[in-house]
Each structure stands twice: as structure tokens, then as C-alpha cells.
Amino acid sequence: MALVGKRDGRNFGYGRQLSYAGPQALCDLFGGGHYGTVKAHSDRWQAFVRWCRSENGPGFNDARQIDRQTLLDYSTYLRQQVEQRAIGITTAQNRLSSVNRTMAALRGDQSVKVPSPSKALGMQRASVRRSVPQGQDHEQVKRIVDELCGHQQPRAAAIAQLARATGMRLREAILADLPRLKREAKQLGRINIQDGTKGGRGGATAPRWIAVDDHIREALRYAEEVSPDGSRNLLAPNEIYLDLQQEIVRPARDILHTHNLKGFHELRAAYACERYEQITRHPAPINGGLCFQFNPHLDQQARKLISYELGHGRIDVVSAYIGGRA
């Protein structure tokens, strides 16, 4: 058992550090299993701990000090982050939900929680895309890549190319095992996206193969070229993910905005729309395509494949990328 002290002790018996206590309580809650779920909740808990320790936070390092007002204050902070476009609505809701779950694991009850994260944030996540994804034009992406390189941001340029060519999430593009992917592309004509995926997905248990084209080959070639010495990905050996996000990704977003691109995640939606058209020979619904009306089976098959390629477990999520069926 992970419990290291008396249940009524500091952090409800899970140690002296808030950052340590949360993941240990989650491990107990899930009985040492559900690795992906535990990891996802733990990562979001660490974001909450960083807020607690920040200038805007309450300075707590003991879960016994955390009450419902603390969580409401955290909700306000997350809402501000969304409004400043530092994080997305879904990320904010997931972080709040994970704090709820971790607090329940620590306390052994649900007396301290935010009943409805979406209401607390005052926002609803959009389940169906209403606007045409930016970044669908490869020439536009090339101009963005060129400007990022001109501003000495080669790694941000590599992230943009990988996101547009493969549909990778930001974290996946940063942590991608480039030598392995390049080898798979050459030998198999397809790549298996595994590193940095959501929920600690494992290679053998969650394959995510994507057929290779010239855009992917070029994205992999360039990413490997700008990868720091001694690294297999876009992180330097002595660098942590958060550092790269703050020092490289955030400044790069300003350049993206000047080219009418809201963020790297838009490139993932652009990839999904392109794949829909390749599979069905019709534009994606958000681009005016009507395949879902006269060939619903083909539309369903395309959504299923795109869901797989994007690393989602639910087909309905694809509507947030390519549009709905109405």
C-alpha cells in the first residue's frame, strides 16, 4: 500500500509533499492497475500543485488545507487560462475533473469537489466543429514554417510540420521517437505513433499506424535534422517538457497567430479534414461535403479510421475536427 502515515496525518497519510501524495492515493484507488488513467490524473494533479505553489495560488502543501473554495479559485484561474488561449476548454475541464478524482482518492470521500467542472468554468466544450479548420493549405503551413525558422525557432517549425503531416498532438510531436519513425517509414511505409500519447498508451496494446506520404517523410527528415544532439526527439537531454513548452511553443504561437492559425491543434483538425477527403473523395462536412447524406456508411468508415489515426477511442470525437452530420 502507498499509505505512509496515519490516515489523519499530513496529506491524509500519503506523505509530506502534495505532489507525491496525489499520485500515490490514485495508485491505491485503482489498485495498482489502470496505468493510463492514473498517469493522466497524476499529470493534471501536478498542474494543480504548480498552481498551489505559484504567486496566484494558496501556497498549500497539505491536502487537508484544500477546501471547496480552493477548487473554485482554481476554476477561476483555469477560466482565465482559457480566455488567454493558454489552454483549451477541454484541457481546463479535464484538469478540474482530475483534481476532483484525486481529492476523493486522498480523502476517501467526495465532500471536497467541484460538482460540475463545466459550470464552474462557465464554458461548454464544443463537441461539433462550427468553423473551418485553419492550416488546411499546405502552402500556408510552409510559410509559417519558413517564418518560424527565420525567427530561430526550428523545433517549433518541426512541431508544425509533424502536426500537419501526421495529425499528432503537440506532446506527441515533441516526444516522437524520430529514428524509430524514420526507420518504420522507410521499411514499412507506415509509422506507429506511440510516444507522448494520451493516457500512457502502450505500443503493443494501442497501435496507431499511419500510412506515409511525402509530407510525412519531409516532416520526419526535418525534425530529425533539428533534434538536439544526444536526443531521439525534440527535447534536449537536459530539458524537460514544460521548459520547451514555455520557451519554444508559447512564443511560437504569436507567429502562428500572425498567419491566421489559432494554434498547433488546428493543424490536427486540418489533417483530419484532408484524410476525410482522401478516404471518401468528398470534402469534409465542415468544408461543405455531403458524403454523410448520400453514403452514410462511407462517412462512418472514414470517421472510424480518422478516430483511430488521431488516437481517440470514440468515433463521435471526430465531429470536433471535421464537422457533424447535419
N, C-alpha and C positions, 0 to 999 in steps of 0.2 A: 504493500500500500504506500501511496505517496505522502500520506499524512505524517508530518514530522513532529508535531507537538499536540498539546491538548486542544480539543475542538473549540474551546472558548478562548484560545490564545491568539496571538498576533496572526492576522490573515486567516483566522479560523483554523489555526493549526497547520497551515501549509507553508510555514517558513517566514523569514523576516522581510523578504522582498516581494512587492506586489507583482513584479514582472515574472517571478518564479512561481508564485502561488497559483496564479490563474491557470497556466498550462498543467500544473500538477493536479489541480482539482478536476480539470477536464479529463485527464487520463483516468482518474478514479471513476468519474461519472460514466465514461464509456468502457470501463473495464480493460483498458489497455488495447482495445480494438478501434475500429473506425479511424484509422490513422489520418486519412484525408480530412475528415470532419474536424478532428482535434487540431490539426495543423491550421486549418482555415480560421477556426475560432481563436486559436492562440495568436496567430498573426494580427488579427483585428484587435485582440486584447492588448497587444503590445502598443498599438496605436493609441489606445485609450490611456495606457500607462504613461506614454510620452506626453500626452496632453496633461495628465495629472501633474507631471513634473515641470511643465512649461510655465512661462510667466502668466499665461491665462488660466492655468489650472489651479486646483485647490492645494497642491503640494502633498497630497496623501501618499503614504506608502504602506497603508494598512487597510485592507478591505473592510474592516469593522467601522471605519470612518465614513465609508461611502453610503450615502442615503439617496432617496429618490430625487432630491433637489440636485445632487451632484450629477445624476444622469440627465436631468433636464438641462443643466448648464452645459453638459457635453453635447446634448442635442442642438443647443443654440450655436455652439462652436462649429458643429458639423454643417449646420444650415448655412453658416457664413462661408464655410469652405466651398460648399456647392455654389453659392451665389458668386463667389470669386473665381469659379471654374477650376479650382484646385483639385476637386474630386467630383465624381458623378453622383447622381441621386442614388443609384443602386449601391454604390460603394458606401455612401453615408448610412443607408438603411441596413446594409449588411453589418457594418461596424456596430451600430446600435443594438442590433439583434444578438450579435455575438457577446456584447457586454452583458446583455440580459442573461444569456445562457451561462456565461462564466460566473456571474454573480450568484446564480442559482446553484451552480456546482460548488462554489466556495461556502455559501451559507447553509446549503442543504434545504433551502426553501425558496419561494418566489416572492417574498414580501418586499424586496427592493428591485424594482424593474420599471421600465417604461412600457405600459400596456400596449401601445401601438406606435412603433417607430415611425411609420409614415405620417401619422397625425402629429406626433411630436415634432417632426421635421417640417411639417406643413407642406409636404410635397408628395406627389404620387409619381412612381416611376412609369415612364411611357412604355407600354407593352407592344404598341404598334407604331412603327415609324411613320411620321407625317411629313417629313422634309426629305428632299432628295439628298443622298449622301454626297458630301464633298470629297474631292480626291479621286473621282472615277476616271478622269482624264489622265492618262499616263504622262502626257507632256506637262501637265500642271505639277505632277509629283516630281518630274525631272527638274523643273525649275526650282522647286522647293529644296530638293537635294543639292542642287548647284549652289543655292544661296547659303544653305547650312554649311557646306564645305568652304564657301567664301568667308564665312564667319568663324572659321576654325572649329567647326562642330561636326567632324567626320563620323563620330559614333552616333550622333543624332540622325545624321543622314542615313546611316546603315539601318537604324531602327525604322525609319520611314520606309525605306525600300523593302525591308523584310515584312513589315506590316501590310504594305500594299500588295506585295507579290504572293504572300502566303496566308494572310488573314491572322497572323499571330497577334496576341495581346502584347501590350508594352513589356510586361515582365518576361513573356516568352521570348520576345525578340532580344532582350538584353541577356538572358541566361541561356540562349540556344547553344548547344554543343556544335560549334561550326565545323570542326574537322569531321565529326560523325555525319552531319547532314550533307556535307560536300561529298563524302565517300558514298553515302546512300544514293545521292543524286546521280553520281557517275556510274555506280554499279547496278542500281535497281531502277533508276528512272523515277523514283519517288522518295519522299522523305517522311520520317516519323517524328512529329512534333511532341516532345516529352518534357523538356526542361522548362521549369518555371510555370508549369500548367497549374490551373486552379485545383485546390483540394488535395495536393500531393499525389496526383495521378501517377501510377506506376507504369513503366514501359510495357511489361508483359501483360498487364491486366487492362490497360486502356490504350490500345494502339490508335494512332491518329495519322494515317498515311495520306499524303497529298501528292498527286502527280506533278512532276517537274516540267516547267517550260523555261523559255529563255529568260523571262523576268526573274524567276526564282534562281536560276543559275547565276545571273549577274548580281542579284542581291546577296547571295551566299559568298560569291567571289569578293565583292567589295567589303562585306562585313568581316571576312577573314583577314583581308588586307589591313583594315583599320583596328582590328582586335589588338589590345595591348600585349606587349611582349610577355611571354610566360603564361598566357591565358588561352582558354579554349572558347571563350565567349567575349562579350563586350565589356565585362568588368575587369579591371586590373587586379592582379593577385592580392594587392594590399588594400583594395577598395571594397566597400560594402554597397549593397543595392541602394540604400537610402541616400548615400553620398552622390551616386551617379544621377539619381532622380532629381536631387536638389541642384547639383552643379551643372548638369548637362541637359536633362529633359525639360525642366521648368524654363530656363532661358530660351530653349529651342521653340517652345510654344509661342513665344512672341513673334518669331519668324513665321511660324505656321499661320498665325492669325493675319499677318500682312498679305498672305496668299489665299485668304478666304478658306482656311482649313481650321476647324474648331479645335482639333486635337488629333493625336495619333489614332485614337479609337475610330475616327471617321474612316480611316484607311481600311480598317477591318470591315466596315459596312460596304465600302466600295468594292472590296474583294468579293464579298458575298453577292453583290448585285452582278458583278462580272461572271461569277460562277453560275448564277441562275441562268443568265443568258447563254452561256456555253452549253449548259445541260439541256435547256428547253428550246433553244433557238428563238426565244422571245425575251423582250426586255423584262426586267424585274417589275413587280407590281408598282413600286414607288416611282419607277420610270415610265409608267403608263402601260405596261404589259398586261394582257388579259388572259394569259395562259390558264389561270386558275378557273376561268369561266367555261372555256370550251374543252379543256383537258385537265380536269382536277386531279386525275391520277398522276400525270406527269408533273404537275405542280407539287403534289405531295412527295413524290420521289426526289425532286430537286431539293425541297426543304429538308428532307431526311438526310440527304448526302451533305448539304451545306451545314446542317447542325452537327454532323459528325466531324467535318473538316474544321469547324470553328471550336470544337471541344466542348460542346454543350450536350447535356443529357436529355434535353427536352426539345422537341421539334417546334413547339409554339414560340420559343425564344427567337427563332429566325425572323419572325414578323418585325422585330425591333431593328433588323438590319435591312430587309428587302421590302417591307410593307406587308399589309394584310391581304385578305381575300375578298374585300368588299369595295 
